[in-house]
Amino acid sequence: MINPIDTQSLLDSINIQGSTAKESTFAGILNEAVNKKDDVLLKQTCKDLESVMVSIVLRSMRATVPKDSLYGDSLGTDVFTSMLDDEYAKKISDAGGFGLADMLYKQLSGN
């Protein structure tokens, strides 16, 4: 199973649509959005960061639940569960999430 504490690889895997950052890392995309004062890109980047944080929470929560013998313990199950948690995190973030994206956006945009 994927290490739920491996935040750097999660941050590096953020794929922002429409980003033209030379650096495809989260920091590069965030710097581009702040420097160009691109509110749409900044807002999306903040939502994506919140999604990563929610995903970490979901994976940590799932790690505390015992494995179900019905589906077995396989790599396929682990991959599917990880992908499912990522999709849940995206939906939670899009729906308002924990409010982290809004706080980050306000702080970074100067509003």
Secondary structure in CASP SS format (residue, H / E / C, confidence):
PFRMAT SS
TARGET T0000
AUTHOR 0000-0000-0000
METHOD secondary structure of the structure
MODEL  1
M C 1.00
I C 1.00
N C 1.00
P C 1.00
I C 1.00
D C 1.00
T H 1.00
Q H 1.00
S H 1.00
L H 1.00
L H 1.00
D H 1.00
S C 1.00
I C 1.00
N C 1.00
I C 1.00
Q C 1.00
G C 1.00
S C 1.00
T C 1.00
A C 1.00
K C 1.00
E C 1.00
S C 1.00
T C 1.00
F H 1.00
A H 1.00
G H 1.00
I H 1.00
L H 1.00
N H 1.00
E H 1.00
A H 1.00
V H 1.00
N H 1.00
K H 1.00
K C 1.00
D C 1.00
D H 1.00
V H 1.00
L H 1.00
L H 1.00
K H 1.00
Q H 1.00
T H 1.00
C H 1.00
K H 1.00
D H 1.00
L H 1.00
E H 1.00
S H 1.00
V H 1.00
M H 1.00
V H 1.00
S H 1.00
I H 1.00
V H 1.00
L H 1.00
R H 1.00
S H 1.00
M H 1.00
R H 1.00
A H 1.00
T C 1.00
V C 1.00
P C 1.00
K C 1.00
D C 1.00
S C 1.00
L C 1.00
Y C 1.00
G C 1.00
D C 1.00
S C 1.00
L H 1.00
G H 1.00
T H 1.00
D H 1.00
V H 1.00
F H 1.00
T H 1.00
S H 1.00
M H 1.00
L H 1.00
D H 1.00
D H 1.00
E H 1.00
Y H 1.00
A H 1.00
K H 1.00
K H 1.00
I H 1.00
S H 1.00
D H 1.00
A C 1.00
G C 1.00
G C 1.00
F C 1.00
G C 1.00
L H 1.00
A H 1.00
D H 1.00
M H 1.00
L H 1.00
Y H 1.00
K H 1.00
Q H 1.00
L H 1.00
S H 1.00
G C 1.00
N C 1.00
END
